[in-house]
Amino acid sequence: MASYAFKASDSRGSVVEGVEDAPDMAAVQRILRQRGLTPLSVQPAKAGTEGGAATSQAKGLSLFGGGDSVNRKQVLRFTSELSVLLRAGLPVDRAMKVQIDSAPEGALKDMLQQLLDRLKGGRALSTALEQYPSAFDGFYVSMVRSGEASGRVAQVLAELATYLERSAEVRSTVVSALIYPAILLVVAVISVAVMLGFVVPEFESLFEEMGDGLPLLTEVIVALGHLFERWGWVILFGAAGLWFLIRRWIGTPEGKRWLDLRALSLPLVKQVVLKFETARFARTMGTLLSNGVSVLKAASIAEGTVTNGVLRERFAELAPVLKRGGRLAEAMAPEVFSPMAVQMVTVGEESGSLDAMLVQLATVYEAEVEADTKRALTLLEPILILSMGGIIAVIIMGILMGILSVNSMAM
């Protein structure tokens, strides 16, 4: 008896993976059919394959990570290339095979092969993609399904590629704008630590003769220098441990909600967060509506793309109103949506061009997010520079006051 790893499809279209002991591959296929499963692939099991179903499903299908995961850039490339191949006239399984042949060894190639296996098993592309929610969310799957229903899969994939590229540009703009202030903050912390831990102790012997005659500011600076000199590593590891604990707590539902609430309570940050989340919601819903998805389903899917939990609860209030036959503009809360957003949606509903108006609203808000972020960081950079310079100036002033006091005693 030998062990064989198999992949099979059940009656609901879900893929089942596992290991079966049998005399040969044909026997494994017979056993699977007797269980009501459709064999997709059967091959000799490698050592350590036991429990392969869970392992194979988990391997390399995380959206974020290193070489063993499928990242956003790879999803964008897959979408764009598949669209081009389909528009060139290739059937979807052949287009997938072309991508598998050109993909490097790793998580992406494994995922594409599993997608191809599902397609050969008679599953639709949207059904196959639905098995990998970490890489293809509900919005992505719904778009592909709408393309399959309308016979416009290639065009829908092209729109998806444009959407993903635009989302990546907005995210990249915000992250790039935060890099310089982050560097300034790190440099400020290191500069102060070096001044207190290495520079101030050099003057300690000079100030010892003064005793209680040192100015108060100099005594404080010298005490801080002692603290950093003796306990610097403890402070460093303590700060790192505190940062780790904070990050871990923020990953919990309570910490995430606290952070979301804080983001909506800060004056400058609140407007940026509101516009950013509204833009994501509007672009997602507008894109879905333009591809034939119903208003109610589009609103439900778009609500799931909102990352701020507090705002997501407010966006979730739209679907029940639409389900009762109400209008989208009437359900938009004024504390979340600006008058301009409500007005644009109203015009879109009255003119029958709600999808175009939502996409236009997203474009306007995305531009405002970029402008507001740059404006806020333009104010933040001089504040950080002045704060760093001010702290270092205070340290230097304390040292100079101590030196002047020593000189006055010597005279």
N, C-alpha and C positions, 0 to 999 in steps of 0.2 A: 504494500500500500504506500502511495506517495501523497504528499500534500500539494494542493493546488490553490492558488489565490484566484478568486473570481470576482467579477463585477456583473450584476444582474439588475434588471428593472422589474419592479412589481406592478401590480394592476393599477396603481395610482400614479405611476410614472416616476416614483422615487427610485434612486439607485441604491442597491444593497451590495455591500462588499464584505468579503470574509474569506475563510480558509476551509477547504473541504478535503477529507482523506478519501481517496478513490484509486482504483487500479490504473485508470488513464483519464485523459481529458474528456473523452466521449462519455464516460460514466458520470463525470461531474456535471456535464450538460444535461444528461438524463435526470439526475437527482434534482437539479434546479428546476427543470420543467415540471417534475412531479410536485414540486412545492408551489407551482403557480408563478414561477419567475422566468423572465426571458433572459438568457445568457447574453452578455455583451462582450466579455473577454474572460478567458481561462488560461492561466499560465502556471508553470511550476512555482511553488512558493519558495521564497528565499528564507534563509535562517532568520528567525526573529520576526517573521511575518504574522505570527499569531496575534489576533486582535487587530488585523490589518485594516479593518473597516474604519475604526476610529482614527488610526494613525494616518491612513491615506487621505481621509477627509480633512484632517487638520493640517497635513503637510503642505506648506507653501501657499496657503490660501488666505493668509492674513493680508489685508490691504496695505498695511504699513509695516516696514521692517527692512531687513538687509537682503542678502542674496537669496534667502530661503522664503521670500514673500513676494507677492504681486503688489507693486506700488501704483500710485495714481498715474505716473508717467507711462507705465506699461499698459494700463487700462486705456489711456488716451490713444496710445499708438495702436493697440489692438482694434479699437473702434474705428479709427481713421483708415487703417489699412484694409479692414474688412469691408468698409464702405466702398473704397476704391475697387477692390476685387469684385464685389457684387455688381457695381456699375459697369465693370468691364465684361459682364456676362457670365461669370463663373457661378456655378451652383454653390450653395452655402457650405456643403461638406467639402467640396474641392477647395474653396477659398480658405476654409479652416486648415486643410492639409497643407496648403502653401505656407500659411503662417507657422504651422508646427515645424516645417522643414527649415524655416529661416530663424526660428526662435532659439536662443542659447539654452543650454542645459540648465534646468532649475525649475522653480515653482511655476513660472509662466508656461513653460512647455508642458509640464505635467497637467496643468489646468486645461490648456488647449486640447490635449489628448483626451482628457476626460469629457470635455465638451463634445469632441468629435464622436466619441463612443456613444454618447447619448443621442446625438443626431442620427447616427447609423441605426440606433435602436428605434427610430421612428418618432423621436421627440421633437417638438418645435424648438427653435432657437431660444425663445423667451422662457420656455419651460426648463431648458438646460441651464440657462444663465441664472434662473431662480435658485438653483442649488448652491450658489456661491454668494450669499448676501453680503459678505465682507468686501467683495470686489464689485458686485453689481447690486445697487440698492433698488428699492421699490420703484423709484422714478425711472431708472435705467430700464428695468424689466418692462414696465408699463409702456414706455416709449417703443421698445422693440415689439411688444405685443400689438400695439396700435399699428405699427408698420406692417406686421404680418397680416392683420385684418384688412388693411387697405392696399396691400401689394406694393408698399413703398419702403421696404426694409432698408435698401441702400440709401435712400434719401433721408430716412429717419436716423440712420447711423451717422450720416454726415452732419445732421443737426446736433446729434449727441456729441460728436467730436468738437463741434464749435462751442457747445455749451460747456463741456469739460475744459476746453482750452481757455475760455473766458473766465471760468471759475478759478482756474489755476493762476491766471494773470492777476486777478484781484487779490488772491491769497498771497501771491509772490510780492505784490506791491506793498501790502501791509507788513509782511515779514521783513522785507528789505528796508522799509522805513524805520523799523524798530532796531535794526542791527547797530547803527551808530550810537543811539542813546544807550544801548546795552553795553557797548564797548566803553563809553564814557563812564558809566556807573562802575564797571569792573576796575577801570584804571583809577578812579577816585578811591575806591576801597583799598586797593593795593598801595596807592601812594600814602594814604593815611596810616596804614599798617606799617609800612616801611619807616615812615617818619617817627612813629611812636615806638616801634620795636628796635630800631637800629640807630637812628640819629639822636633822639632825645637821651638815651642812656650814655652816649659819649660825653655829654655835658654834666653827668651826675657828679663826678669827682670835683668839678668846678663849683658846684652848688652846695656840696656837703658842708663847707665851712660857714655858710650863711645860716644854717639851722633854721630857726623860725623867722629869720629876717627876709626870706624870699617873698616876692609878691604872690598873692593868692593864685593868679593865673599860672605862674610858673610852678607852683606847688601842684596844681591840678595836672599840668602837662607832665611833670616828673612822675606823679603817681600813676598816670595812664601809661607812661613809658615803662615803669616797673611792671605793671600789669601785663602789658604785651610781651615784655622780655621774658617774664617767668611763666606766663600762662598762654603764650601766643598759640601754641599748637593745640592746647585744650580748647581755646576759643574758636580756632579754625575748625576742628573736628565737631565741636558743639554746634557751630553755625551750619556745617554741612548736614549734621544729623537732624537739626531743626528743619532745614530746607527739605530733607527727604520726608520727614514726618508730615510737613505741610502739604507736599505734593501728593503723598499717599492719602491724606485726609480729603484733599480736594477731589481725588478720584472716587470717593464715596458719594452716594446720593445726597447726603446731608451737606458735605463740603461743596459739591457741584452746585447745589441750590443756593448755598450761601454766596458763592462766587458770582452766580448769575444775578442774584439780588444786588450785590455790591456794584456790578457792572451797570445796572440800571439806576443806581442812586448817585453816581458821580456825574456832575454836570456835563463835562466834555465827552466823557466816555459814553454816556447814555445815548446821545444823538447818533454817534457813530454806530453803536450796536443796533439801535432801532433801524437805521437805514440799511445796514448790512444784512440783517435778518429779513427785513421786508423785501430787499432786492432779491435775495435767494428764493423767498416764497413766491414773489411775483414772476420771476423768470421761469421757475419750475412749473408753476401753474399755467402760465401763458404758453410755454412750449408744449405742455400736455394737451391743452385745449386746441392748439393749432394742428395737432395730429389726431383729433377725433375723440379724445378721452372726455368723458362726461364731466360736467362742472363739479358735481359732488365728489367723484373719485379723484379728480385733479386736485381739489382742495385738500382732501385727506392725505394724498401722497405728498403734496407740497408742504403741508404742515409737518410732516416727518423729517423734512430737510432742515428745519430750524434747529440750531444747536443750543440756543439759550432756553433752558427748561421753563423758566417763568413765561417767556414770550410764547413758547410752544403751547402752553396751556391756553393762552389768549387766542392764538391762531386756531386752536382746536375748536373754539366756540363758533367758528364760521360754518363748519360742516352741518351741525344740527339745524341752523337757520336755513341753509340751502335745502336740506332734506324736507323741511316744512314748506318749501316753495317760496321762501323769501329771496331777496336780492342780495348779492354779495356786498354792494355798497352800504346797504342798510345794516349789515352785521358787523361792519368794520368799526371797532371801538376807537373813539377820537384820541384816547390817551396812548394808543399804539400807532395808529395810522394818521399821518398828517392830512390837513384839508386838501392839499394837492393830490395825495394818493386817492382819497375818497372821490374827489372830483373826476380824476382820470378814469377810475373804475366805473363811475356813474355814466360818463360819456361813452365808455366802451360798451356797457350793457345796453344803453339806449340806441346806439348805432349798430349793434351786432358785431362789434370788433373788439370784444373783451380780451381775446388772446393777444392781439397786437398792442392794445393799451397796456396790458400787464408787462409785456416785454419792454415796451418803451419806458414804463415806470421803473423797471429794474435797471435799464441803461442809465437813466437819470440819477437814481440813487447810488449806483456803483461809482459814477463819476464824482458824486458828492462825498462818498466815503473816502475815495482817494484824496480829494481836496482837503477834507476835514482832518484826515490822518496827517497829511503833510503839514497842515497849519498847526495842529497840536504839537507835533514833533519839532516844528520850528521854534515854538515857545519853550519846549522842554529842554532842548539842547543848551541854550544859554543859561537856563536855570541850573542844569547839572554842572556846567563849567564854572559858574559863579559860586555854586555851593562848594565844589571841590577846591576852588581857589580860596574861598573864605575860610574853610577848615584848615587848610595848610597855612594860610596867613595867620590864623589864631595861634597855631603851634609855633610858628617862627616868632611871632610877637612875644609869646610866653618865654621862649629861650632868650630873646634879646633883652627883655625886661630883667631876667635873672642875671645876664651878663652885665648889664648896666648897674644893677644893685651890687654885684661883686666889685666892680670898678669904683663905685662910690665909697664902699667900705675901705678899699685899699688906699684911697686918697685921704 
